[in-house]
Amino acid sequence: MKEILCSLALACGTLLPAGAVAGDAPASASIPVASFFQKSATTGAQLSPNGKFVAVRLLAESGRTFLAVYDPAGRESTAVANFRNADVDMFYWLSDNRLAFTVINVDHGGDVGKPGLFAVDRNGQNRTVLSETLVRKRSFAEGDTGDNRPHAQFTVHGFPFKKGEYVQAVEIADGRQTQMRVDARTGSRQPVKAPYGTYRSLVDVDGTTRVATALRNGRNVTFFLDKGDWRQIDSRDERDASSFEPLLYVDDTLYVSARNGTDEAGIYRFDLARNALEAKPVINAPGFDTGGDAIVNDTRLLGFRFTTDADVTVWHDERMKAVQQEVDALLPGMVNNISRGRASETPWVLVDSYADIQDHTYLLHNTDTGKQLFLGGTTPGIDPARMAPMTLERYPARDGRRIPVFVTLPKVAVPKRLPTVVLVGAQPHKRSGHWLWNAEVQFLASRGYAVLQPEPRGVQGFGRAHAEAGIGQSGRAVQDDIADAVKWAVAAGHADPARVCVAGTGYGGYAAMMALLRDADTFQCGISWSGMTTYGKNPDDARLKDIKRPALLAYGTDDEAVPYKDGLRFYQALKAGNAQAEWLEYTSSVDDWKTRKNRIDLWTRIEDFLARQIGNK
């Protein structure tokens, strides 16, 4: 997306451009594996509504993730949720004095009994358990939370509910979903007045639910509260390409994400008088579907944030647009996501700054003085100057379709064809590549490998035609797209055709093994961790045991997404006819939750496997 013109130097708590230009450098194999895969240091921040305090999610010396509140005026911080036996996950401000948060990775012998939703005052007092939550067990190979965005003005429910300290929730009972508001002081619940079956709703500036979407008999039915009565404004099959997603209701205007007869989704105004979309989009991005988040304060729409190759913010508010330009000038070459308290009384703006070669860094920017306060970085042990740049390209598949691919090339003194790893996404319909720092990608590049992240047909986010072209094509045309990425990289001079490996987890692991079966001439080896062993009704699944190329399989004994017994059964069948099949297994533990030792060991073994099969020579 951008060239990084500078890295960031920290001095006296102030973030300053260092002027260090990233140039050619040898592969950074001297960077320890743990530097990439250990538990992250600072993983999120959010300003209070009045802008006087900032909540920050940090790593404690114990190895647990905790929540602290920092007062920039007094330069003081208070730990408000710090547990010996649990990690803080999601968090957000309910008011200037109270926060909600969830905990995960709970073990015995501590303050927390079960995973759940809590609320606490900003001084750490009056903690309340609001709800027990069901949390999917994390795979042994997963990293920390992937949601590093500042949540300050984002809400899937429109405007923040200001009539008290409440958490918006969905209660599921007897197969029905009911929108609820949970009192963050007492834990008491009250249903939100909305049509039955509502699973998504939007609140207006006064705290009234005005738009509701319900699923009825396979149809998305959208209602609008008009003069006290719910009026149906749309009803479409949930798979209908002409359907839309409500984003925000403000100033008698409903903003939605819709295709409106085009290939790519954009942001449109919906005319409530005619029950129809306006002809022209408010925002669109050629080559990408546009939806994203509405950014609001207590009373107004400020802008929209959505994703192309990276995050993009379009400001409607002139003041925020000016602040964005000011921060971008301070931190050129970075994606700088800025936010204010929704009823800010201070000049502080929160900045979440990142790039392809630098992980998230959080700071406060004072719009009056122009000075900054550094809050923390996600991976402070990584030097951006030693990381590899990433670009988004599009290559022709064998049927002519243009396929997006994120390409990361290690810095080499003399251009040459490189050993290459193709990373396939964990979910068949969800894009896996983004222009940001990625531990797996940068680790491989540091060892001298070119990294390709293709977004084959079926992946959403690149237009309707691209997504629908993948229907029924898993194990078929989708695999062709993955193989064609290598052919393109070879033709472009990036990849050594004799040294290519394919890898992935979840669906990506299945696709990696299918690639070894279908395209053994293209791929010299494959790696699957927690990979599916079958997908859909592909008759070729039964032939996966016939793979003859070297394959590394890794599974967790307590994984839920792909049962351990399925992975072991697949390995045993493969090993019977392939002496080059290798097996790893991991068991989760309290120590692993704190140290990520399983993930570090996995990638140490992957490094060894790749060196033996396609090693960077």
Helices and strands as residue ranges (DSSP letters): E 8-11, E 14-17, H 33-37, E 42-47, E 54-59, E 65-71, E 76-81, E 87-93, E 98-104, E 116-121, E 128-132, E 166-173, E 176-183, E 189-191, E 198-203, E 209-216, E 219-226, E 229-237, E 244-250, E 253-258, E 266-271, E 276-277, E 293-296, E 301-307, E 311-315, H 318-330, E 335-339, E 348-354, E 361-366, E 372-377, G 384-386, E 390-396, E 402-408, E 418-424, H 439-446, E 450-454, H 464-468, H 477-491, E 495-506, H 507-518, E 525-531, G 539-546, E 551-556, H 564-575, E 581-586, H 590-595, H 597-614
